[in-house]
């Protein structure tokens, strides 16, 4: 029996990343036959994500190429959109990748790197409209494919995204086997996971939290769009 073709997957991290944006997809994609999954950052070393520290990360510029590039999101995406060195590495790796992907607000980084012009893309609901400032077409779907670009919505959508692209790479039977192995059978206790279904008071509360950094992020998206 022949061995599966190796597939090199890179998660491009940055300070202030949301860890579930990449650890969820990492758990799924690491189980693909032939997968070699690496998390890397611009500076290498350590990255703190929501109180967890991810250590011994290689530098992005030490990675020659990859088959699949994934940029997760997080509150640190505001600074990442203005980091020319980080965006340069994203463009370089994307140029040789078979799939260019993101989760949550990671699509804003893809957009800031000029990789989403004219493409439909998903994003966390609170910042989805900012994709238009970067030449992309905001799409409210949980997982969006436009050519070789796959984007997932907010945080937990990363697992749906990962299963979708696992099926693309290895077939639906493999993707479903991985889903069963990790017992991914969402059955949340509340219907508050989308702004359309959340109670109004809950939605107002979360919008208030996100409003604290909204002006800064919009300004970062506008500045990144102006550079494209």
HUHU-V368667 format. One record per pair of residues at least 12 apart in sequence whose C-alpha atoms are under 6 Angstrom apart, sorted by the first residue. I is the first residue (numbers start at 1). J is the second residue. Records with the same first field share a line. If there is no record, write none. Layout:
I=J + J
This chain:
4=34
5=34
6=34 + 35
7=34 + 35 + 67
8=36 + 66 + 67
9=37 + 66 + 67 + 68
10=37 + 38 + 39 + 69
11=39 + 70 + 71
12=40 + 41 + 71
13=40 + 41
14=41
15=47 + 76
16=49 + 74 + 75 + 76
17=49 + 73 + 74 + 76
18=49 + 73 + 74
19=49
21=72 + 103 + 155 + 158
22=72
24=159
25=158 + 159 + 162
40=57 + 58 + 59 + 60
41=59 + 60
42=59 + 60 + 86
43=59
44=57 + 58 + 59
45=57
65=93
66=97
67=97 + 98
68=97 + 98 + 99 + 100
69=100 + 101
70=101 + 102
71=102 + 106
72=102 + 103 + 106
73=104 + 105 + 106
78=217
81=109 + 112
87=113
99=148 + 149
100=149
101=149 + 150 + 151
102=151
103=151 + 152 + 158
104=123 + 124 + 152 + 153 + 154 + 155
105=123 + 124
111=134
112=224
116=136
117=135 + 136
118=135 + 136
119=136 + 137
120=136 + 137 + 138
121=138 + 139 + 144 + 151
122=139 + 144 + 151 + 152 + 153
123=153
124=153 + 154
133=222 + 225
134=225
142=157
143=161
163=175
